[in-house]
Structure formats: C-alpha cells, structure tokens
Amino acid sequence: MEEPIDYYIRKCIENDRGAQQKIYQLYAPVLYGLCIKYMKNEEDAKDVFQEAFVVAFQKMNQYRFEGSFEGWLKRIFINKLIETLKKRKRDLLFEDETFQGDIIDEEEDVDVYSIPKEKLVECIQQLPDQYRLVFNLYYFEKMKHKEIALALNISEGTSKSNLNRAKGNLQRRIAALMAIKKD
C-alpha cells in the first residue's frame, strides 16, 4: 500500500534517503519542466534543478503541512531560479518602464496553441532573461505585477513593460514559425 505524501515529508525531515528519492520521483518531472521554462538551456536548467532540490530537502522541516506541498516546492524552485538569474547578471537589465513602442494589450494573449509545446518552450528560452523571467512569473506562476515587482525589486511599470515586450517578441517568433510551417 502506498504511503501518503505527509509520511514521506516527515521521513525527509529525518534525512531518510528513501523518502527523499520518493519525493524526487514524484515531483521531478513538474519541477524540471519549471526549470526548463526559466533557463536558456538544458544544462543551466539541470544545475538549478539540482541546487533547488538540495535547498528543498534542507528546508523540509519548514513545511507546515498546510496547503499544497507541490506549491511549496515550486516556490523554493522559483526563488532559486530568480536568485540564479540575478547572480548571472548582477543587475538583471530590466528595461525602464518608460517604454515608447507598441504596447500589446495586456488582455491580448500570445497564440501559444498554434505551435507544438516543445517549440513554445524553445521560443520562451530564447527571450532575454528579464523578459523570460517576468513572462514566466506572470503566465505560469499567475503572479500579479505588484508581486513580480516586489520579487524582482523593480517597479510595476517595469514589470508591465517587460511582459509586453516578451509577448511581442514571442508573437513575432511564433508568427515566423507559422510562416515556415506554411512553406
């Protein structure tokens, strides 16, 4: 009979390697996918993935058994991803909020359903770090601009501007892929 997840969490707190392996097996696919979305390449994603799991196991005793354990793990991974991107570029070059170009309507979504998932992930990985980070936090983590601004130490306007630029960039990439597909 399969043990409930709380059992494995408690065993992880006791540094039980078998329980750690079970937690890893259960959540690795989702969490690795998260890392792939944020990092430019697979090697960087693997590095952050491993580092974040180490942090998660070290902080396991801080989990309060309230809410989603997967959500708790994702928060650790997102924090590690943000920290890693900030370290890579000491000053993650966020564009100033005084954007003077075409603003994409915030309600207008990128047409992500017109291309295969793998191609979409490639397009997201090709975004500049600051655009990719804001895009992922907004769309995949469902964070509001105020939360993104706080997490990244930028203004809400800068968050909005970077999201608009990411969406425009993605729309151009998707349109180019669709044009190639039609040829």
N, C-alpha and C positions, 0 to 999 in steps of 0.2 A: 504494500500500500504506500502511495506517495505521501510524503510529509507535507504539511502546509508551509508556505514560504516563511512564516514567522519562526518556525523551527530552525530553518537554515540560517536566518538572520542571527538568531541567538547563538547558534553554533559558530558563526563567523566572528561574533564578538569574542568568543573564546579562542579565536585563531585556529579553528578546525579547518584543515586544508580540504577535506572532502566537501564540506559545506561551501567553502569559497569556490571550489570547482563547480558545484551545482548552481550557485548564483551566477557564476561566469557563463555557464552553458545556457542558462535561462535568458539572460539579458544581453549577451554579447552581440547577437545579430542586430538588435534595435540600436544599441549604443554605438556599435561600429558604423552603422548607417548614419547616425548623427555626426560622427567624426568626419566621415567622408563628405558630408554636405558642407562642413565648415572649412576644411583644409583644402589646399590646392592640389594635393596629390596623395596617393595611397600610402607612401612612406611616412609622410607627416601625419596622416590620419592614424596609422598604426602606432606611431610614437605617442601621440596624445591619448589614444585609446588605452595603451598600457599604463601610462602615467596616471590617468584618471581612475582606472580600476584600483591601482595601488592606493590612491587617496581615498577612494570609496571604502576599501577594506580597513584603512586606518581610522576612518571616521564612523565606521559602522555602529559604534557604541553611542553615537549621537542621534541615530534614527530613533524616533519616539513612538513608532508603531501606530502612527496616526496618518491618515491619508495614504496615497499611493506610494509604495516602495519604489516602483519604476520611476515615478515622478521625482522622488528624492534622488535617485541615482542620476537621472537626466540633469537635474540642477547641478550636481557635482561635475558632470561631464561638460556642461555648458560653461560653468565657471572656469574649468581647466582650459577649455578651448579659447575663451576670451583672454585668459591670462597668457596663454601661449602666443596668441596673435599679437597681443600688446608687447610682449617681450621681443618678438621677432622684429617688430618695427616700433622701437621705443615710443615714438609718437605716431600712432596709427594715423595716417594722414587723412583725417576726416575732412571732407570738403566743407567749406564755410557755408553757413545757412543762407547767404546772400546769393543764391543760385539765380542766374539771369537767363535761363534757357527755357525750353519747352518743359513744362511741368506736366507729368502724367497724372491724370485724375486719380486720386488715392483710392477711389472705389473701383477703378478700372483694373482688372486683374490681367496678369500675364497669361497668355494662352498656353498653359502647361500641358494641356491634354492633346495637343496636336503632334507631339513628338514622343518617342519612347522614353521611359523613365531614365535609362542609362544616359541618353543624350542630354536630358534635362540636367542631371547631376553634373555632367561634363560642362555644360553651359554655366551652371552656378559656380563650379570650381574655377572657371576662367574669369569670373568677376574680380575686380580689385578687392583686396582684403576688406576695406572699410565698407564697400557696397555689399559684399557677400555676408559679412557679419550682421549688418542691420537687416538685410533681406531675410536671412535665416531666423533671426530673433523675432522678427515681425510675423512672418508667414508660418514657420514651423513651430515656434515656441509660443505663438499667439501673444507676444508681449506688446504692450502699448508703447507709443513713442516716449511717454514720460518715463516708463520703466527702462527702456533702452537707453535713454539719455542718462539716467542715474547709473546704470550698469557700466556704461562706457565713458562716463564723465564728459559728455557732450551736451549741447543744447537740444531741445526737442526739435527746433527748426533744422538743425544739422541732421538729426535722425530722419526727418521727413525728406529732406533734400537727398540724402544718401539712398533712401528707399526709392525715391522717384528715379534717380539715376540708375540704380540697379535694375529697376523694372524696364526702363528704356533700353538699357544695354541688353537685357535678356530678350526683350521683344525683337530687337534687331538680330540677335543671334538665332532666335527661333525662326524668324522670317527668312533668314539666309539658309537655314537648314531645310525649311519647307521649299524654298526655291530650288535647291539642289535636288531634293526628293522628286520634284515635278519634272526635272530634266531627264 
